[in-house]
Every structure is written in C-alpha cells, then in structure tokens.
Amino acid sequence: MAFDVYAVERLVPPNISEEVANRSADKLAPTAKLSKAEAVRRALVHDRWREARCVPPAERLQPVLDEIAAAPKPGQEADKAFDDDLSGDP
C-alpha cells in the first residue's frame, strides 16, 4: 500500500500545541539528528506504515481456528488405521 509521504508533512503544523507531543518531538529530533518537523514527519510516516502492515487479530487467528475445526470431534468413531499407524502396529 503506497501513500504520499509528503501529504503527512502538509498535515503537520510547524508548531505542536499538545505538550506531550511537543516534548516527544523535542527529544526525538536531536537524537535522530533531524529538525523537529522532519522528526515528526518521519514518526507519522512510520506509524502509518506500521498500521498498513498490521494484520487484524481475527485474520491472524483464522488458520488456528480452521485447524481446530478440522480436528476429530469427541465421541466420533476412532480411525483404526490411523491409530495403528501411530502405534506401529501392522
């Protein structure tokens, strides 16, 4: 999934009024050796990338649920050939 990286930059105002976000940007910028605006832009781009690659839990669990559904149900007749194969009996 592609998106315009610089569209995020156009959405970010040069002055961040939310204090926690402002302090975080102030700490990130010198650590990454970037301007504050570039640090915020990169953080937003990274977050959008991470969200785009995130697989919903229901989708991640579907293979496990399918395997459970395919397992033999209790109370069904046992498969003698399968049991003999597991135990090594002819």
C-alpha positions in Angstrom: 0.0 0.0 0.0 1.6 3.2 -1.1 0.8 6.7 0.1 2.1 10.2 -0.3 4.8 10.6 2.3 4.8 14.4 1.9 1.0 14.5 2.4 1.7 13.8 6.0 4.1 16.7 6.2 1.4 19.1 4.8 -0.9 17.9 7.7 1.7 18.6 10.4 1.6 22.2 11.6 5.1 23.7 12.4 4.1 24.4 16.0 2.8 21.4 18.0 0.5 22.8 20.7 -0.1 19.5 22.6 2.6 19.5 25.3 3.4 15.7 25.5 3.7 15.5 21.7 5.8 18.7 21.6 8.2 17.3 24.3 8.4 14.0 22.5 9.3 15.7 19.2 11.9 17.9 21.1 13.5 14.7 22.4 13.4 12.8 19.1 14.8 15.5 16.8 18.3 15.8 18.3 18.6 12.0 18.9 17.9 11.4 15.3 19.9 14.5 14.2 16.8 15.9 12.4 14.8 19.0 12.5 11.7 18.8 14.7 9.4 18.9 11.7 11.3 16.1 9.9 11.3 14.0 13.1 7.5 14.4 13.5 7.0 13.7 9.7 9.1 10.5 9.9 7.4 9.3 13.1 4.0 9.8 11.4 5.1 8.1 8.2 6.5 5.2 10.3 3.2 4.9 12.2 1.2 4.9 9.0 3.4 2.2 7.5 3.1 0.1 10.7 -0.7 0.4 10.6 -0.8 -0.5 6.9 1.2 -3.7 7.6 -0.8 -4.7 10.7 -2.9 -7.9 10.3 -6.1 -7.8 12.3 -6.3 -10.4 15.2 -9.3 -12.3 13.6 -7.3 -12.7 10.4 -4.2 -13.9 12.3 -6.2 -16.4 14.2 -8.2 -17.8 11.3 -5.6 -20.6 10.4 -5.6 -21.8 14.0 -9.4 -21.8 14.2 -9.6 -23.7 10.9 -7.2 -26.3 12.3 -9.3 -26.7 15.4 -12.4 -27.1 13.4 -10.8 -29.8 11.3 -9.8 -31.9 14.3 -11.8 -35.0 15.1 -14.8 -34.3 17.3 -15.1 -36.1 20.7 -17.5 -39.1 20.5 -16.8 -39.9 16.9 -15.6 -43.4 16.0 -11.8 -43.7 16.1 -9.9 -44.3 12.9 -8.3 -47.7 13.5 -5.9 -47.4 10.6 -4.6 -44.0 11.8 -4.2 -45.3 15.4 -2.4 -48.5 14.1 -0.1 -46.3 12.0 0.8 -44.1 15.0 1.5 -47.1 17.3 3.4 -49.0 14.7 1.0 -52.0 14.7 0.5 -53.7 11.3 
